[in-house]
């Protein structure tokens, strides 16, 4: 259960090596979170991530998880909830892909879609069901402003995030009144390993800034969080730009 200050005492990060996921875990550990599960593919990076959080005083456990292996999600993620209640699930996995390559390689494009959308639908529903069964908890879903409108530069990634965003919003409506809170987080360009080497977009942010926004959103019981907040108004305008003009914009 959350403590008297509303901070989650237990956290499950789906995508255990995610920079945003780990930044969020560090922030919450500093504010009373004591148990952290990191779900991800077994690797030295996952082990190092767990060790880094243990050094902060948390009880950290790892569990094998592959977004593409949807047949295993119910068993592997379900077992986590049998160990005790989970106050917050952070769905933080995803791949950017390579737009130029993926356009000419349908198999690679499908892998992006399956990871970012199909895998997230599967894991999200498993965790949502477990949270509903325990009667409380928050499911935080990392979406992206890329899902707000398809861009020529990344429409494969953007379309997968658009699907994820719509799914998470609908799931939140379905769970309204059950005690389970669903929050969709829409960061802009995040300076991270995923975006290394890419031209930085305006209003770029950091994993730490996203983590701070997540924490604030949890306290406020927000349903949607933009990072940075100014993107809300920017994207409201972008959505209404006529397509012939939008095609010519350097975005």
N, C-alpha and C positions, 0 to 999 in steps of 0.2 A: 504493500500500500504506500501511497505518497505520505510524506511526513507532514507535520503540522504547518509547514511553510509551503506545502504544495509541490515539493521537489520529489521526483521519482526516486525510489530507493533501489529499484532494479531496472535494468536496461538491456534490451536485445538489439544488437546492430546487425542487420542483414546487409552484408557487404563489409566484412570485418576489417578490411584494410583501407576502406574509404577514408580519404583525408577529412571530409566533412563529418563522417561518422565518428572518427577518432577525436576530432576537435570537440564535437558535441559531448562525447564520453568524458573527456578531460574536464570540460566545463561543469558537467553535472557531478562528477566525482568531487570536485572542489566544493560542491554545494549539497553534499550528503548522500549522493548515490553510492551504494556500497557493493552491489552485485552487477556485473556486466557480462553478458554473453556476446561473443564475437562469432558470427556465422559466416564462414567463407571457405574457399578451397584451401585445404591444408598446404602450407608453404612456409618458408622461412620468414616471409613478410608477416604472415598471420601470427606466427609465434612471437616475433619481435613486437608486434602491436600489443599482444596480450601482456608481454613482459613490461612494456612501457606503462601500461595502465596499472599493473600490479605495483609498480614502483610508487604509484600515487596513493596506495593504500586500499585499492579495491580488490574484491574477490572476483577474479576474471577467469572465465571458462571459455573454451572454444568448441565449436561444433562444425563438422563438415557440412558445407552447403554449396550447391551449384545451382544457379538460377535456371540453367537449361535442363537440369534433371528434375523436371516437375513431378515425376512419379515418386520421388523420394521426399518431397516437401512435407507432406502430412506426417509421415513417420518421424523424420528428423527434427522438424520444428515442434511437432506436438510433444515430443519427449521433453523439450525444454520446459514447457509449462507444467509438466508433471513434477518437476523439481521445486516448484513454488510459483507464486504469482509473479507476473511481469507487469510493471507499471507503465513501461513505454517500449514500443517497438519502433525503431527507426529503419525505414526501408531506404537504404543508401547505395544499393548497387546499380550499375549501369555502365554502358560502353558508349563512346562517342562514335566509333567507326571511322572510316575514311571515305568521305563522300565521293571523291573522284573514282576511287577503286570500286566502291560498293555499287555505283551506278552500272558498272560493266560486269559486276560479279553478283548475280542475284543470290547466290548461296551466302555470301558475306553479308549482303543487305538483310536477308532473312535472319541471320544470326543476331544482328543488331536489334531487329524488331522482337525476336523471341526473348532476348535477354532483358531488354528495357520494358517490354510490355507483357508478353505471355508469362515470363518468369515472375514478374511482379504481381500479375493477377493471381497466379497460383499461390505464391508466398503470402500475398496480402490477404487472401481469403482464409488461408489456414490460420494466420495470426489473428485476424478479425474474429473468427469463430472461437478461438481460444480465449481472447480477451472478453468476448461476450459471455462465455461460459463462466469466467471468474467474476464477471459483473462490473469490471472497471478497467481502466487503462487507456492509454493514448497510442494511436497508430499515426506516426509521422511519415509522410511520403515525400521524398525528394523528387519534385518535378523539375521544370525548367521554363524560362521564358521562351525557349525555342519552340515549345509546344503551343504558344499563343497564336502564331501565324507561320505557315510554311515559308521558308526562305530558300532561294536557289542554292545557297551555299551549304545547307545542311538539312534538306527536307526529309531525308531518311531518318536521321536522329530525331529531328523535330516532330515528325509524324508519330514516332514511337512514344515520345513524351506527351504529345497531345492525347494519345489513347490512354496513357497512364493517368494523366491529369483528370480526364473525364471519368475514368474508372474510380479514382480516389474520391472525387466529388460525389458520385453516385453512392459509393460505399458509405461515405459519411452520412448521407441522407438516410440510407437504409438502417444505419445503426443509431440514428438520433433517438434519444430517450432510453437507450439500453444501458447507459453508464459508460459507453465506449466513445472516445473522442477521436475523430479523424482530422488531421491537419495537413493541408497541402502546402508545401514550401516551393516557391518559384524563384530560384536564384538566377541572376544574369550570368555573365562570364565570370567564372571562378578561377583564380590563379592557382593551378594545381598540376599534378603530374598529367592528368588527362588533357589539359590544354597547353602543356609545354610545347613551345615552338609555334603556336598559333598567334596571329595578330590579335592584340588585346582590344576588346570592344569597350565602348564608353560605359561608364558606371560599373567597371569591373570590381569584383569583391574578392574576399578570401574565405577559406574554410572556417577560420575563427569568427569572422563576421556572420557567416551563415549560422554557426553554432550559437552565437549570442542571440540572433533573431529567433532561432528555434526555442531557446530557453524562455525568451520573452513571450513568444506565442503560446507556449504551454501555460505560463502563468495567467495569460489573458483568455485562455480557452479559445484561441483564434481558430477559424476554419481555413483561412488562406493567409499566407505570409509571403511578401515579396522582399527580395534582398538584392540591392538596397530598396528601401521603400519607395523611392522616386520612380522605380520601374513601373509601378502601378499606373501612374498617369501617362508615362511614355507609351506603354503597351496599349492603353485605352485609345490613344491617338493612332498608333500603328495599325490597329485592327481595322480602322476605317479609311486607310489610305487606298484609293482605287488601284486595282491590280496593274493597269498599264503603267501607272506611276511607280508603284511598289517594285516592279521589275527593274526599274532603272536606279533604284536607291542602292547605295554602296553598303548593303547589309548582308 
